[in-house]
Amino acid sequence: MPVKTVAEAKIERLEILSPDGKVDERLLPKISKELLLKMYRLMYQIRAFDERAILLQRSGRLGTYPMITGQEATQCVPPLCLKPSDWVVPTYRGGGVYFARGMQMRYALLYWAGDDRGTHFPDGNNDMIFSIPVGTHLTQVMGLAWAEKLKKTGGVAVGYCGDGTSSKGDLHEALTFAGQFKLPAIYIIENNGWAISVPRSKQSASQTLAQKAWGYGVEGLQVDGNDCLAVFKAMTDAVERARAGGGTTLIECETYRMSHHTTADDAGRYRDAAEVAAWAAKDPIARLRKFLTAKKLWDEKKEMLLSRETESWIDAEVAAYEAAPQPNPLNMFADNYARAPWALVEQRAELEKLLEAKGGPEVLTQLPPAEGRFP
């Protein structure tokens, strides 16, 4: 019997905006001037915030912090394609996602200072806090999408992961169900080239990460992740497909982490300076600025005004973060379960005894009111 080809698949790559700010007009998505300017503002401001957060950490005013710089397009653009009622679960490098969804960044600072009150999202948003163990949220995103399908609300669930996490079983388990039941889910792989110090070439033997969609009946697409217009187009199409019942999309965004993995890392020990310089020439903010300038939507005066406005905004967020009253340490036990398991009950009781031993029986009444619920 001759060998027969029973299935074939291909992965397409979407690029619209080049590093010099020029576009392929045939691929240009329908997008308003107002949204383009909002896109630029979000990316500009989150980078400036990133720079300030690093200074706060280096001066001992913040805990370990994961840098966003270089990944602004994959962070800030996809949320612009969603409704507040859609579910979004980013990674720990997801501050830009939360910012684009309307979260005040004082709460991001609180979180990275170890304060549970940092998990504060705008009212009406279906945002969830990320998990530090990578990949554990991906099956949860699948479950959220399944619930939306069963409720017939037209809602979408979006989950982020990195190139390293795409090698874990969590993604494949999630895609198995998402593909089988044609769930309204979108998975975004932020392929920034490095899983801490492990290069992409050692993470997977596949030519692309998007082709991991093949085995699950899921749509797969690779996108220039530093091209905000390509990210917008890919995300818009994926959301439309999901809402129409067309199933799940896996989008691989090729981007780059310009700084260290976190403030606890030294990327200079494993990355070549020439590689970083090559990616700096593909900066997502610079290329959008060139595009806007060519369209006469941006100029140096507007840039200067945005710079001053951004500095004032960050000053206010930092001031609000540092002026926050000390939290009740019992908060760490709240809002973890619908009904607290015995181990959590015992741990909370143990902490209460320790607090009483240090400050006397009245110490618990002197603490600020506990936030959240401890059932």
C-alpha positions, -999 to 999 in steps of 0.1 A, spaced: 0 0 0 14 34 -9 19 60 19 -9 85 18 -10 121 31 -40 122 54 -36 157 68 -15 188 62 -12 220 82 6 253 79 14 283 102 11 318 88 30 348 102 13 382 104 34 414 100 19 448 92 40 476 107 78 475 99 105 488 123 108 520 102 71 527 107 58 518 73 28 495 68 15 470 44 -18 489 35 -34 457 23 -32 442 58 -40 474 78 -68 467 103 -98 490 107 -88 511 137 -97 546 147 -72 574 152 -84 576 188 -76 540 194 -42 543 178 -33 572 201 -46 553 231 -25 523 221 6 545 220 -2 562 253 -7 529 271 26 515 258 45 547 265 32 550 301 37 514 311 73 515 300 79 547 320 62 529 350 84 499 345 115 521 347 103 537 379 94 504 395 129 491 389 143 522 406 119 516 435 132 480 438 168 490 436 164 516 464 147 490 487 112 504 483 97 475 464 102 437 463 113 416 434 98 430 402 94 414 367 102 438 338 78 445 309 101 467 287 100 454 251 68 435 254 44 465 255 25 456 223 17 421 235 7 434 269 -13 465 261 -30 458 227 -50 426 232 -71 440 261 -83 468 238 -101 441 217 -121 429 247 -151 438 268 -147 443 306 -169 412 310 -144 390 291 -120 370 313 -83 378 312 -56 359 331 -20 372 323 13 360 336 33 375 364 48 398 337 13 411 331 13 445 345 7 460 311 -24 438 306 -39 450 339 -30 486 331 -47 484 297 -77 469 315 -79 500 337 -62 490 369 -45 517 389 -8 508 391 -5 517 428 -21 482 432 7 466 411 32 482 434 14 470 465 14 434 451 51 434 444 56 448 479 40 416 492 6 432 500 -25 412 493 -44 444 486 -26 446 453 -51 422 438 -76 450 432 -92 452 398 -117 478 384 -154 471 393 -171 451 365 -139 436 351 -135 399 349 -97 399 356 -80 373 376 -47 375 395 -18 356 378 -1 326 393 36 326 401 38 288 393 38 290 355 11 274 335 -13 265 363 -38 290 351 -42 277 316 -67 250 324 -86 275 345 -88 298 314 -102 268 295 -128 263 323 -138 299 322 -143 297 284 -163 265 289 -186 283 314 -191 312 290 -201 288 263 -225 270 285 -241 303 296 -243 315 260 -231 349 270 -208 355 240 -180 360 265 -143 351 258 -115 339 281 -79 350 274 -49 334 289 -12 344 285 19 323 288 55 324 279 76 303 255 89 283 284 55 276 298 43 264 264 65 234 269 45 223 300 16 199 300 -9 225 313 -11 242 279 -17 209 261 -43 197 286 -61 231 281 -59 229 243 -72 194 243 -105 204 259 -106 238 242 -103 222 207 -127 194 214 -155 216 226 -147 246 204 -144 269 234 -143 307 231 -107 308 244 -76 327 232 -42 317 243 -14 342 238 22 329 239 46 358 246 76 343 230 103 366 243 131 342 234 141 332 269 126 312 297 148 329 323 182 318 311 170 290 288 168 300 251 138 293 229 159 268 208 162 245 239 125 249 248 110 232 218 122 215 186 92 227 167 98 254 140 72 276 156 53 276 189 20 284 171 21 250 154 14 235 188 -22 243 179 -22 216 152 -28 186 174 -59 200 191 -82 214 164 -72 249 174 -64 278 151 -27 287 152 -10 319 141 24 335 146 25 373 149 53 399 151 47 407 187 65 441 184 40 451 157 10 465 176 -11 466 144 -4 429 137 -12 420 173 -44 441 171 -55 424 139 -47 389 151 -66 395 184 -96 411 168 -100 382 144 -96 357 172 -122 374 194 -146 376 165 -141 339 158 -146 330 195 -178 350 199 -192 335 167 -186 299 179 -156 293 158 -135 280 187 -101 286 202 -71 305 188 -34 301 198 -14 332 190 24 331 192 37 367 196 74 369 188 87 397 210 117 403 233 123 409 270 148 439 268 157 438 304 163 411 330 138 383 338 132 400 371 152 424 393 167 392 408 182 382 375 213 392 355 205 387 318 241 398 309 253 364 321 235 345 294 225 369 266 247 384 240 247 422 238 244 421 200 212 401 203 197 428 226 208 456 203 192 438 173 158 436 191 161 472 203 159 482 167 125 465 166 111 485 195 73 484 195 69 519 209 94 535 185 78 519 154 43 531 163 56 566 170 71 567 135 38 555 120 18 581 140 43 609 130 40 599 93 2 601 96 6 636 113 -11 623 144 20 628 166 48 653 170 75 664 195 51 688 213 27 660 220 55 637 231 67 663 255 32 668 270 28 630 273 62 628 291 52 654 317 18 640 322 32 605 326 58 616 352 30 633 372 8 602 370 36 579 381 45 603 410 8 601 421 7 563 419 39 559 439 27 584 465 -6 565 469 13 532 472 37 545 498 9 562 518 -12 530 520 -18 520 557 -1 489 570 -23 458 561 -37 433 585 -15 403 582 -45 380 585 -55 392 550 -33 365 535 -58 339 545 -88 356 530 -105 350 496 -86 318 488 -114 293 491 -152 294 491 -148 274 523 -114 274 541 -98 240 545 -87 228 580 -50 236 572 -58 272 565 -80 275 596 -51 262 617 -25 284 601 -46 315 606 -52 306 643 -15 300 647 -7 335 633 -33 351 657 -15 335 687 19 348 674 5 383 671 -10 381 706 22 368 720 41 398 705 16 426 713 -7 413 739 -44 402 738 -55 436 725 -33 435 694 -59 420 672 -84 448 679 -57 473 671 -51 459 636 -69 476 606 -100 458 595 -93 426 576 -99 428 539 -117 401 520 -135 371 534 -123 342 555 -151 316 554 
